[in-house]
Amino acid sequence: MKERLEYMSKTERKIADKLNTLTNIATFWNDVRKFTKSVHSDRAIELWQAYSEIRFNELITGCEDVRIEIDTVNEKTIIRYYTYDFETEVFPKEV
């Protein structure tokens, strides 16, 4: 998320900076809930959700700019992670 900071608004930068402090996958969503306890605006909630999902994907794969693709095959959900340009598949790291 660090490369994108120059294109972000001040509010988006603050959100990204807070999320970049989170490194523990096990407590990630609880920590995000603590950050967003006083957020009431729909737009702000939307930003927090989007950036939180991006940061979480970065943490579980160890790569920045990861995109997620969810498929359903034979009633099973398959989650795949790709680099930004969808050329290379990346895999979640062992926790």
C-alpha positions in Angstrom: 0.0 0.0 0.0 3.0 2.3 0.3 3.4 3.0 -3.4 -0.2 4.3 -3.7 0.2 6.9 -0.9 1.1 9.7 -3.3 -2.3 9.3 -5.1 -4.4 9.2 -1.9 -6.3 11.9 -0.2 -5.4 12.9 3.3 -8.1 10.8 4.9 -7.1 7.7 2.8 -3.4 8.2 3.8 -4.4 8.3 7.5 -6.3 5.0 7.1 -3.5 3.4 5.2 -0.9 4.5 7.8 -3.0 3.0 10.6 -3.5 -0.2 8.8 0.2 -0.5 8.0 0.8 -0.7 11.7 -1.2 -4.0 11.9 1.0 -7.0 11.4 -0.7 -9.8 13.4 -3.1 -11.8 11.2 -4.8 -13.4 14.1 -6.0 -10.1 15.7 -6.2 -8.1 12.5 -10.0 -7.7 12.3 -10.4 -7.0 16.0 -7.8 -4.3 15.7 -9.6 -2.8 12.7 -12.8 -2.8 14.7 -11.0 -0.8 17.4 -9.9 1.7 14.8 -13.4 2.1 13.3 -15.3 2.3 16.6 -16.2 6.0 16.1 -16.6 5.9 12.3 -20.2 6.8 11.3 -20.0 8.1 7.7 -20.9 5.6 5.0 -18.1 6.8 2.8 -15.5 6.4 5.6 -16.8 2.9 6.4 -16.5 2.0 2.8 -12.9 3.3 2.7 -12.0 1.4 5.8 -13.5 -1.8 4.5 -11.7 -1.6 1.1 -8.3 -0.7 2.6 -8.6 -3.3 5.3 -9.3 -6.0 2.8 -6.3 -4.9 0.8 -4.0 -4.9 3.8 -5.3 -8.3 5.0 -4.5 -9.8 1.6 -1.0 -8.3 1.8 -0.5 -9.8 5.2 -1.6 -13.3 4.3 0.4 -13.5 1.1 3.4 -11.4 2.0 3.1 -9.4 -1.3 1.9 -5.9 -1.9 -0.8 -5.1 -4.5 -2.6 -8.5 -4.3 -5.9 -9.0 -5.9 -8.3 -11.7 -4.9 -10.5 -13.9 -7.1 -13.2 -16.1 -5.7 -14.5 -19.0 -7.7 -17.1 -21.7 -6.9 -16.4 -25.1 -8.4 -18.5 -28.1 -7.5 -20.1 -26.3 -4.5 -16.6 -25.5 -3.1 -15.3 -22.0 -2.8 -11.8 -21.5 -4.1 -10.0 -18.3 -3.2 -7.0 -17.3 -5.4 -4.6 -14.4 -5.0 -2.9 -12.7 -7.9 -0.5 -9.9 -8.4 -1.9 -6.6 -9.5 -1.9 -7.4 -13.2 -3.4 -11.0 -12.7 -0.3 -12.5 -14.3 1.2 -14.3 -11.4 -0.7 -16.3 -8.8 0.6 -15.8 -5.2 -0.1 -18.2 -2.3 -0.9 -17.5 1.3 2.0 -18.0 3.6 2.0 -20.5 6.4 0.9 -19.0 9.7 
